């Protein structure tokens, strides 16, 4: 009676603790009472808990009662004597029969099975042998009782597969030893449960007793869950010996339980061979596993071919698990297959998954093909011991595996490589579908399953491996892909939707060309049959690119990117350079010279086409040298006709320096002198410097003259490009021998550094308080960060920066040109200030680094930089006040030189008189034509026809023309 009253008290406490509507004090009191029960008398705890698990209590009370019993067994078992422990175990087994009710909740049945498993682990496996006959008898009573026994078998090895801090090392080893010794009793029991109840479920379903069939299937599922727990650690030979592999393979054909059976193969497929397991037994078990997986995969892929629309989501979920199981097997134990027919069938199924329109199946099989190709195509080294003798043991097994993998190369024919490349090209870019739209594309739902960047990197690596090993197959498949996409785009009603397809062909072309002509063909004879076949295939694709008739800017940009990817090919076959260069100039002429309207993307496309020359020059190496004369003449003609802006010309000049670097430092120095000579005529004019660079008021006058302002800007950016591209290049073997020569840029420092430093000093002084107050409002607004820059640096939304009221001159200009014109002017000045400071600081930083490396052999330039920063003794420079938008970007070189060399008692420069934009302000005299001596920069209407001097001469002065230079000369 007292025990019943105690059970009722504990039950009320459990209900109060779980009632969230109760006051907090009442719940805390209930929790405290339950803790006192757990820590109280162990015998009273056992009796009370067994009463709480009976059916006359609510489910939450019964569940808590099982938790109390498990707590007693795990932590307080030793407080009971041997007789009490035996009685506890017998009472726990009786609970199984009491829980045998189809209407019983699964959580309660699981907790009851877990309780018996705890008792067996605590008492030892001698108790298991004692109660095993009674458990077998319970299994014969019905499917519900058998389900409870299967749950018990599932929870029994829990501490083996799940780390538990309560278990010590010795206890864990004892548990593993006891479980291993009990496997001959456990595995036959599980096999009988699977066999008997699966056949019983089929029989009941045949008689129309679907409720009984469902109970038997539930027992089969519980038994499979138990088998999966042992599959993680039990010997593979035992799993095969007692028929569990065969049983799970047979259950793959059952629609209701095949997913649970497939989990078994997913776990056991990547298992490694144990040292105590014979190689023949392990290989035989893996052979059976592969047979069951390939059979199930063949049936699924056949259903997909016959009626793909009729497959539901459960079919594809099972296929994903099946594909993952095959990937695990193929990545770890494919060498165990000695049967060539089975190996061919396995590879055929994996190829079918790779071609599948479902992205999940394709992405999963991609992991196998990447690992398989890496292992297949890598050089095989015989296994040896450290002392050089043949290896034994595990090393010998690894060597045997490598030997077997060598034999698998016979099964991989060109057809498989071609299929891999074909479908890789179709899935090359994110959100890109095939022309028919059959492939499932990447979407946001797959982001949770993996990163798209990782997926595409694997895809590109597969393409590189196949292309480097089979260049002819890769080239042929690439041509077929380009032809298919271009034909589809030509006949499409809305070509804009096919832009991603064109981008995918560019990426495919870049990957294949780099893998073929930077890989095995790089060191091969260009007259070899394999190289010539790849050359003819790429040549066909090049002809298709050259014959493509497009006019839209975005199509022209993508087409230019296709030519960028041909750099390694052009380096290997320089006779194709002429056609590529010609078509690039034709693409450039198809686009008009664009204005500065941000909505007009023609300007960006033209710049991208110009940068194609740089990319080709970097990869084609010396192949462009014979064509430099024709290139320079074309550039001169375009510039003379006004169809080549200065910014685009700078990019082409950088490409010239890259090409010249392949011919030697002397040629590079002459090319640099020719490119810089016209700029020097402008920068060495004293009147020009005094007009624009003397003080901030000169900058205000400069901002009025758009042509001169952007001319200075492009000159500084070209200085930066020329400094980066000139001098010794790491990858150029010709220039390595000239490492002791003077840097080509050194002779131009006398006329570049002084004006550049004066310009930067005037720009920096604009942020001093006295100078900034006298500047026009449009310049002051341009000196502030734009709202977009504030949002990028500070994050989030930013409030609009208030502007100063416009002056009278600005009001007049607003009335004449409109507010939109002033806004454009403000943005132009802001971009000019930002670009000038960054490029100028980069130039100074490069000069400083080269001086410190002593490559220019001129130490006096440090003093010249100081002299330029402080022009005279009477006027000290204004302190450098960095604009906030450039504080993080502006290079500290000028900052260090500037402040470390200031006079100790310098004073701030006097205020600059206010200068405003006004139409009546007289402009300075016009400058001479920009770069008049070079046809590349000529302002005349006709290209030059007079032949120029050769680089082979001994005259130290640069030649007067660049269009007829022979860059291939010595």
Order of alpha helices (4+ residues) and beta strands (2+ residues): alpha-alpha-alpha-alpha-alpha-alpha-alpha-alpha-alpha-alpha-alpha-alpha-alpha-alpha-alpha-alpha-alpha-alpha-alpha-alpha-alpha-alpha-alpha-alpha-alpha-alpha-alpha-alpha-alpha-alpha-alpha-alpha-alpha-alpha-alpha-alpha-alpha-alpha-alpha-alpha-alpha-alpha-alpha
